[in-house]
Amino acid sequence: MPIDYRQAELSDAPALLVLMRGLQYDDPWSVPFEEVGVKAVVDQLLANPMFGEVWFVCDEGRPIGYVVLCFDYSLEYRGRGAWIDELYIVDSRRGQGLGGSALRFAEARASDAGARVLHLEVNRGNAAIELYRRHGFVDHERYLMSKDLG
C-alpha cells in the first residue's frame, strides 16, 4: 500500500475541512466546530510554518487522513516542543497501521523541526489511547486545564 505524506498548502484548506468534519463526527472538540472560524485559523496555520505543519496522509495521492503538528516552547521540556494537535484517518482505512505510521511520521517531523518533546491530548475513552501508548506516549498525573482568552 503506497502511503505517503504531503504537506498541506493554503489552497488545500477546503480538502482539510472535509477531513476535519470526519474527525468532529468521531471525536468532537470540546468547543463548537464553527466552520467559518475554523477555516480562518486553518488558513493562519497553513500560512505560518512557525505555528506548525499540516500533513495529509495519502494513498496514491488521495488524502485519506491528516496530522497537525503545532509548536510551543517549554522550560520544563528544555526548549521547543511539538503537539500532535489532530490525527485523523478515514474510518474505512483504520486498523491497517496508518495511525502508527502517522505517529512515526509526526515524531520524525517534530524532531527535524528541533522539538525535544512530542505531546498529544486525547479524549477519555477514545479507542486510540492504546495506539498512543504502544507508540511510547505516557499518561501524566496532571490534568489539562484551559481558559478561553478570546
C-alpha positions as CSV (number, residue, x, y, z in Angstrom):
1,M,0.0,0.0,0.0
2,P,1.8,3.2,-1.2
3,I,1.1,5.6,1.6
4,D,2.8,8.9,1.5
5,Y,2.6,12.3,3.2
6,R,2.1,15.6,1.5
7,Q,2.3,19.0,3.3
8,A,-0.9,20.9,3.1
9,E,-0.8,24.3,1.4
10,L,-3.2,27.2,1.7
11,S,-5.2,26.0,-1.3
12,D,-5.7,22.7,0.5
13,A,-7.9,24.2,3.2
14,P,-11.2,23.0,1.7
15,A,-10.0,19.4,1.5
16,L,-8.7,19.6,5.0
17,L,-12.0,20.9,6.3
18,V,-13.8,17.9,4.8
19,L,-11.5,15.6,6.8
20,M,-11.9,17.7,9.9
21,R,-15.6,17.2,9.7
22,G,-15.0,13.5,9.9
23,L,-12.9,14.0,13.0
24,Q,-15.6,16.1,14.6
25,Y,-18.1,13.3,13.9
26,D,-15.9,10.7,15.6
27,D,-14.3,12.7,18.4
28,P,-15.7,16.2,18.7
29,W,-13.7,19.1,20.1
30,S,-14.6,20.5,23.5
31,V,-15.7,23.8,21.8
32,P,-18.2,24.1,18.9
33,F,-16.8,23.4,15.4
34,E,-17.8,26.6,13.6
35,E,-16.6,26.1,10.1
36,V,-16.1,29.8,9.2
37,G,-13.9,30.4,12.3
38,V,-12.1,27.1,11.8
39,K,-11.3,27.9,8.2
40,A,-9.8,31.2,9.4
41,V,-7.4,29.5,11.9
42,V,-6.6,26.8,9.4
43,D,-5.6,29.5,6.9
44,Q,-3.4,31.1,9.6
45,L,-1.7,27.8,10.4
46,L,-1.1,27.0,6.7
47,A,0.4,30.5,6.1
48,N,2.7,30.5,9.2
49,P,5.0,27.5,9.5
50,M,6.3,28.9,12.8
51,F,2.9,27.8,14.3
52,G,3.1,24.3,12.9
53,E,2.5,22.0,9.9
54,V,-0.4,20.1,8.4
55,W,0.3,16.9,6.6
56,F,-2.1,14.8,4.5
57,V,-1.8,11.0,4.8
58,C,-2.3,10.0,1.2
59,D,-2.9,6.8,-0.7
60,E,-1.9,7.1,-4.3
61,G,-2.0,10.9,-3.9
62,R,-5.6,10.9,-2.5
63,P,-5.9,12.2,1.1
64,I,-7.2,9.6,3.5
65,G,-6.3,11.4,6.7
66,Y,-4.2,14.1,8.2
67,V,-1.9,15.0,11.0
68,V,-1.5,18.5,12.5
69,L,1.8,19.3,14.3
70,C,1.9,22.5,16.3
71,F,4.9,24.0,18.2
72,D,5.5,25.6,21.6
73,Y,8.4,26.3,23.9
74,S,8.8,24.9,27.4
75,L,11.4,25.4,30.1
76,E,10.4,22.1,31.7
77,Y,10.9,20.2,28.5
78,R,14.1,22.1,27.7
79,G,13.1,24.1,24.6
80,R,10.9,23.7,21.6
81,G,8.1,21.3,21.9
82,A,5.6,19.9,19.4
83,W,2.0,18.8,19.8
84,I,0.1,16.4,17.6
85,D,-2.9,18.7,17.6
86,E,-5.1,16.4,15.4
87,L,-4.6,13.0,13.9
88,Y,-7.4,11.5,11.7
89,I,-7.6,8.5,9.4
90,V,-10.9,7.9,7.5
91,D,-12.9,5.1,9.0
92,S,-12.6,2.8,6.1
93,R,-8.8,2.8,6.4
94,R,-8.4,2.3,10.1
95,G,-6.9,-0.9,11.5
96,Q,-4.3,-1.0,8.7
97,G,-1.3,0.5,10.6
98,L,-1.9,4.0,9.2
99,G,-2.3,5.7,12.6
100,G,1.0,4.2,13.8
101,S,2.7,5.3,10.6
102,A,1.3,8.8,11.0
103,L,2.6,8.9,14.6
104,R,6.1,7.9,13.5
105,F,6.0,10.5,10.7
106,A,4.9,13.2,13.2
107,E,7.7,12.2,15.6
108,A,10.3,12.5,12.8
109,R,8.9,15.8,11.6
110,A,8.9,17.2,15.2
111,S,12.5,16.0,15.7
112,D,13.6,17.6,12.4
113,A,11.9,20.8,13.5
114,G,14.1,20.9,16.7
115,A,11.4,19.7,19.1
116,R,12.7,18.0,22.2
117,V,9.3,16.5,23.2
118,L,6.2,15.5,21.4
119,H,2.8,15.8,23.2
120,L,-0.7,14.9,22.3
121,E,-4.1,15.0,24.1
122,V,-6.9,12.6,23.7
123,N,-10.4,12.4,25.0
124,R,-11.0,9.8,27.7
125,G,-12.5,6.7,26.2
126,N,-11.0,7.2,22.7
127,A,-10.0,3.9,21.2
128,A,-6.7,5.5,20.0
129,I,-5.4,5.7,23.6
130,E,-3.9,2.2,23.3
131,L,-2.3,3.1,20.0
132,Y,-0.6,6.1,21.5
133,R,0.6,4.0,24.5
134,R,2.1,1.4,22.1
135,H,4.0,4.2,20.4
136,G,5.6,5.4,23.7
137,F,3.2,8.1,24.8
138,V,2.7,8.0,28.6
139,D,-0.1,9.2,30.8
140,H,0.7,12.1,33.2
141,E,-0.5,12.7,36.7
142,R,-1.6,16.1,35.6
143,Y,-4.9,17.5,34.3
144,L,-5.1,19.6,31.1
145,M,-6.8,22.8,32.1
146,S,-7.8,25.5,29.8
147,K,-9.1,29.0,29.9
148,D,-10.7,30.8,26.9
149,L,-9.0,34.1,26.4
150,G,-10.9,35.0,23.3
